[in-house]
Amino acid sequence: MKVPFRLTLVAFAATLLCACAGTHELTSTQPAVQKEMTPEQEYMAYVERIARRRGIDVTWVNPPNLPAKASK
């Protein structure tokens, strides 16, 4: 009777620890104040997000300069 209870307790504790560890990156990268991003910043964030999913570390040597839209 004690073994199934201990096993359940350990599994529950492991689940809680995994849940806490999974949210660390999301909360630490969010800025305190949301500001509007320029198109260049949005593009850089998009590329970095994809690279992070693939396990690639991105270092921007020459940040992108998107062409300005022609005014109508």
LUMDRENTI-874862 format. One record per atom (N, C-alpha, C): residue in one letter; z, x, y; residue number from 1. Coordinates in steps of 0.001 Angstrom, whole numbers. Example, Ala and Ser with C-alpha at 12.3 -4.5 7.8 and 13.67 -1.06 7.14 Angstrom:
2
+------+---------+---------+---------+-----+
! type !       w !       u !       v ! seq !
+------+---------+---------+---------+-----+
!    A !    7800 !   13190 !   -5690 !   1 !
!    A !    7800 !   12300 !   -4500 !   1 !
!    A !    7800 !   13200 !   -3300 !   1 !
!    S !    7080 !   12850 !   -2250 !   2 !
!    S !    7140 !   13670 !   -1060 !   2 !
!    S !    7870 !   12900 !      30 !   2 !
+------+---------+---------+---------+-----+
//
This chain:
72
+------+---------+---------+---------+-----+
! type !       w !       u !       v ! seq !
+------+---------+---------+---------+-----+
!    M !       0 !     810 !   -1183 !   1 !
!    M !       0 !       0 !       0 !   1 !
!    M !       0 !     862 !    1259 !   1 !
!    K !     653 !    2026 !    1207 !   2 !
!    K !     730 !    2876 !    2381 !   2 !
!    K !    -593 !    3577 !    2651 !   2 !
!    V !   -1335 !    3931 !    1616 !   3 !
!    V !   -2588 !    4669 !    1791 !   3 !
!    V !   -3631 !    3839 !    2545 !   3 !
!    P !   -3900 !    2581 !    2198 !   4 !
!    P !   -4876 !    1803 !    2965 !   4 !
!    P !   -4442 !    1609 !    4425 !   4 !
!    F !   -3137 !    1443 !    4651 !   5 !
!    F !   -2650 !    1269 !    6011 !   5 !
!    F !   -2877 !    2544 !    6831 !   5 !
!    R !   -2562 !    3689 !    6244 !   6 !
!    R !   -2760 !    4959 !    6948 !   6 !
!    R !   -4247 !    5207 !    7207 !   6 !
!    L !   -5067 !    4906 !    6241 !   7 !
!    L !   -6505 !    5089 !    6398 !   7 !
!    L !   -7042 !    4195 !    7524 !   7 !
!    T !   -6578 !    2964 !    7578 !   8 !
!    T !   -6982 !    2052 !    8645 !   8 !
!    T !   -6504 !    2559 !    9997 !   8 !
!    L !   -5297 !    3061 !   10066 !   9 !
!    L !   -4743 !    3579 !   11306 !   9 !
!    L !   -5526 !    4802 !   11792 !   9 !
!    V !   -5869 !    5695 !   10897 !  10 !
!    V !   -6651 !    6881 !   11255 !  10 !
!    V !   -8051 !    6488 !   11710 !  10 !
!    A !   -8672 !    5547 !   11034 !  11 !
!    A !  -10009 !    5099 !   11424 !  11 !
!    A !   -9978 !    4435 !   12798 !  11 !
!    F !   -8946 !    3655 !   13071 !  12 !
!    F !   -8808 !    3007 !   14374 !  12 !
!    F !   -8616 !    4040 !   15480 !  12 !
!    A !   -7771 !    5036 !   15237 !  13 !
!    A !   -7530 !    6081 !   16227 !  13 !
!    A !   -8805 !    6887 !   16484 !  13 !
!    A !   -9560 !    7188 !   15446 !  14 !
!    A !  -10807 !    7928 !   15605 !  14 !
!    A !  -11821 !    7126 !   16414 !  14 !
!    T !  -11860 !    5831 !   16187 !  15 !
!    T !  -12770 !    4972 !   16950 !  15 !
!    T !  -12405 !    4971 !   18431 !  15 !
!    L !  -11134 !    4903 !   18738 !  16 !
!    L !  -10694 !    4928 !   20134 !  16 !
!    L !  -11034 !    6257 !   20796 !  16 !
!    L !  -10812 !    7345 !   20085 !  17 !
!    L !  -11120 !    8657 !   20657 !  17 !
!    L !  -12621 !    8829 !   20898 !  17 !
!    C !  -13439 !    8337 !   19993 !  18 !
!    C !  -14892 !    8431 !   20174 !  18 !
!    C !  -15349 !    7579 !   21355 !  18 !
!    A !  -14761 !    6430 !   21531 !  19 !
!    A !  -15132 !    5559 !   22642 !  19 !
!    A !  -14767 !    6199 !   23971 !  19 !
!    C !  -13632 !    6846 !   24040 !  20 !
!    C !  -13225 !    7511 !   25284 !  20 !
!    C !  -14107 !    8718 !   25567 !  20 !
!    A !  -14474 !    9454 !   24556 !  21 !
!    A !  -15300 !   10637 !   24746 !  21 !
!    A !  -16710 !   10258 !   25155 !  21 !
!    G !  -17201 !    9113 !   24745 !  22 !
!    G !  -18559 !    8703 !   25064 !  22 !
!    G !  -18752 !    8264 !   26497 !  22 !
!    T !  -17690 !    7889 !   27202 !  23 !
!    T !  -17834 !    7411 !   28572 !  23 !
!    T !  -17589 !    8497 !   29603 !  23 !
!    H !  -17179 !    9681 !   29199 !  24 !
!    H !  -16849 !   10746 !   30144 !  24 !
!    H !  -18042 !   11145 !   30993 !  24 !
!    E !  -19182 !   11362 !   30387 !  25 !
!    E !  -20357 !   11806 !   31127 !  25 !
!    E !  -20828 !   10751 !   32118 !  25 !
!    L !  -20775 !    9503 !   31746 !  26 !
!    L !  -21243 !    8445 !   32623 !  26 !
!    L !  -20382 !    8311 !   33872 !  26 !
!    T !  -19080 !    8426 !   33736 !  27 !
!    T !  -18215 !    8256 !   34895 !  27 !
!    T !  -18179 !    9489 !   35765 !  27 !
!    S !  -18369 !   10673 !   35197 !  28 !
!    S !  -18255 !   11884 !   35998 !  28 !
!    S !  -19516 !   12157 !   36810 !  28 !
!    T !  -20668 !   11615 !   36433 !  29 !
!    T !  -21895 !   11903 !   37159 !  29 !
!    T !  -22207 !   10861 !   38224 !  29 !
!    Q !  -21447 !    9781 !   38278 !  30 !
!    Q !  -21704 !    8742 !   39259 !  30 !
!    Q !  -21120 !    9157 !   40604 !  30 !
!    P !  -21911 !    9097 !   41677 !  31 !
!    P !  -21370 !    9436 !   42989 !  31 !
!    P !  -20383 !    8371 !   43461 !  31 !
!    A !  -19452 !    8786 !   44328 !  32 !
!    A !  -18443 !    7858 !   44817 !  32 !
!    A !  -19079 !    6794 !   45703 !  32 !
!    V !  -20067 !    7182 !   46493 !  33 !
!    V !  -20732 !    6252 !   47393 !  33 !
!    V !  -22211 !    6241 !   47042 !  33 !
!    Q !  -22753 !    5066 !   46790 !  34 !
!    Q !  -24169 !    4950 !   46472 !  34 !
!    Q !  -24989 !    5059 !   47756 !  34 !
!    K !  -25900 !    6008 !   47804 !  35 !
!    K !  -26789 !    6180 !   48944 !  35 !
!    K !  -28216 !    5961 !   48462 !  35 !
!    E !  -29091 !    5653 !   49387 !  36 !
!    E !  -30491 !    5498 !   49020 !  36 !
!    E !  -31063 !    6852 !   48650 !  36 !
!    M !  -31880 !    6854 !   47623 !  37 !
!    M !  -32506 !    8091 !   47181 !  37 !
!    M !  -33940 !    8120 !   47683 !  37 !
!    T !  -34382 !    9325 !   48015 !  38 !
!    T !  -35771 !    9494 !   48407 !  38 !
!    T !  -36623 !    9435 !   47146 !  38 !
!    P !  -37921 !    9220 !   47285 !  39 !
!    P !  -38779 !    9213 !   46091 !  39 !
!    P !  -38701 !   10532 !   45307 !  39 !
!    E !  -38544 !   11649 !   46013 !  40 !
!    E !  -38417 !   12939 !   45327 !  40 !
!    E !  -37144 !   12996 !   44493 !  40 !
!    Q !  -36049 !   12500 !   45057 !  41 !
!    Q !  -34784 !   12499 !   44326 !  41 !
!    Q !  -34842 !   11557 !   43124 !  41 !
!    E !  -35501 !   10420 !   43286 !  42 !
!    E !  -35644 !    9495 !   42160 !  42 !
!    E !  -36448 !   10127 !   41029 !  42 !
!    Y !  -37521 !   10841 !   41387 !  43 !
!    Y !  -38349 !   11504 !   40386 !  43 !
!    Y !  -37546 !   12592 !   39672 !  43 !
!    M !  -36786 !   13382 !   40441 !  44 !
!    M !  -35986 !   14447 !   39841 !  44 !
!    M !  -34926 !   13868 !   38903 !  44 !
!    A !  -34295 !   12770 !   39310 !  45 !
!    A !  -33291 !   12133 !   38462 !  45 !
!    A !  -33929 !   11610 !   37178 !  45 !
!    Y !  -35127 !   11058 !   37284 !  46 !
!    Y !  -35853 !   10545 !   36120 !  46 !
!    Y !  -36144 !   11680 !   35130 !  46 !
!    V !  -36663 !   12791 !   35642 !  47 !
!    V !  -36999 !   13931 !   34782 !  47 !
!    V !  -35737 !   14514 !   34146 !  47 !
!    E !  -34667 !   14645 !   34925 !  48 !
!    E !  -33424 !   15201 !   34394 !  48 !
!    E !  -32799 !   14291 !   33343 !  48 !
!    R !  -32913 !   12973 !   33534 !  49 !
!    R !  -32368 !   12029 !   32565 !  49 !
!    R !  -33095 !   12146 !   31225 !  49 !
!    I !  -34418 !   12258 !   31266 !  50 !
!    I !  -35191 !   12415 !   30035 !  50 !
!    I !  -34872 !   13750 !   29370 !  50 !
!    A !  -34772 !   14803 !   30169 !  51 !
!    A !  -34469 !   16128 !   29620 !  51 !
!    A !  -33092 !   16146 !   28975 !  51 !
!    R !  -32111 !   15485 !   29588 !  52 !
!    R !  -30765 !   15453 !   29037 !  52 !
!    R !  -30756 !   14762 !   27688 !  52 !
!    R !  -31550 !   13684 !   27545 !  53 !
!    R !  -31635 !   12985 !   26258 !  53 !
!    R !  -32209 !   13888 !   25172 !  53 !
!    R !  -33105 !   14777 !   25572 !  54 !
!    R !  -33747 !   15678 !   24612 !  54 !
!    R !  -32985 !   16984 !   24428 !  54 !
!    G !  -31879 !   17159 !   25156 !  55 !
!    G !  -31070 !   18362 !   25023 !  55 !
!    G !  -31619 !   19553 !   25784 !  55 !
!    I !  -32372 !   19303 !   26844 !  56 !
!    I !  -32979 !   20366 !   27633 !  56 !
!    I !  -32247 !   20467 !   28964 !  56 !
!    D !  -31948 !   21697 !   29388 !  57 !
!    D !  -31308 !   21927 !   30678 !  57 !
!    D !  -32396 !   22230 !   31702 !  57 !
!    V !  -32447 !   21457 !   32767 !  58 !
!    V !  -33492 !   21605 !   33784 !  58 !
!    V !  -32931 !   22350 !   34989 !  58 !
!    T !  -33655 !   23371 !   35435 !  59 !
!    T !  -33337 !   24072 !   36672 !  59 !
!    T !  -34551 !   23975 !   37569 !  59 !
!    W !  -34376 !   23334 !   38717 !  60 !
!    W !  -35484 !   23135 !   39639 !  60 !
!    W !  -35658 !   24394 !   40482 !  60 !
!    V !  -36773 !   25091 !   40310 !  61 !
!    V !  -37089 !   26260 !   41119 !  61 !
!    V !  -37789 !   25804 !   42389 !  61 !
!    N !  -38776 !   24961 !   42244 !  62 !
!    N !  -39500 !   24369 !   43363 !  62 !
!    N !  -39405 !   22855 !   43223 !  62 !
!    P !  -38452 !   22229 !   43944 !  63 !
!    P !  -38331 !   20768 !   43851 !  63 !
!    P !  -39628 !   20093 !   44273 !  63 !
!    P !  -39936 !   18954 !   43678 !  64 !
!    P !  -41208 !   18292 !   43970 !  64 !
!    P !  -41266 !   17742 !   45394 !  64 !
!    N !  -42443 !   17791 !   45972 !  65 !
!    N !  -42720 !   17159 !   47263 !  65 !
!    N !  -43832 !   16156 !   47016 !  65 !
!    L !  -43452 !   14886 !   46908 !  66 !
!    L !  -44440 !   13865 !   46643 !  66 !
!    L !  -45245 !   13609 !   47908 !  66 !
!    P !  -46541 !   13341 !   47769 !  67 !
!    P !  -47354 !   13082 !   48956 !  67 !
!    P !  -46907 !   11803 !   49651 !  67 !
!    A !  -46916 !   11846 !   50979 !  68 !
!    A !  -46527 !   10674 !   51764 !  68 !
!    A !  -47586 !    9608 !   51651 !  68 !
!    K !  -47157 !    8351 !   51587 !  69 !
!    K !  -48115 !    7246 !   51519 !  69 !
!    K !  -48763 !    7069 !   52878 !  69 !
!    A !  -50044 !    6751 !   52853 !  70 !
!    A !  -50764 !    6538 !   54104 !  70 !
!    A !  -50306 !    5242 !   54741 !  70 !
!    S !  -50028 !    5283 !   56013 !  71 !
!    S !  -49585 !    4062 !   56700 !  71 !
!    S !  -50789 !    3170 !   56973 !  71 !
!    K !  -50593 !    1865 !   56841 !  72 !
!    K !  -51699 !     912 !   56989 !  72 !
!    K !  -51779 !     377 !   58368 !  72 !
+------+---------+---------+---------+-----+
//
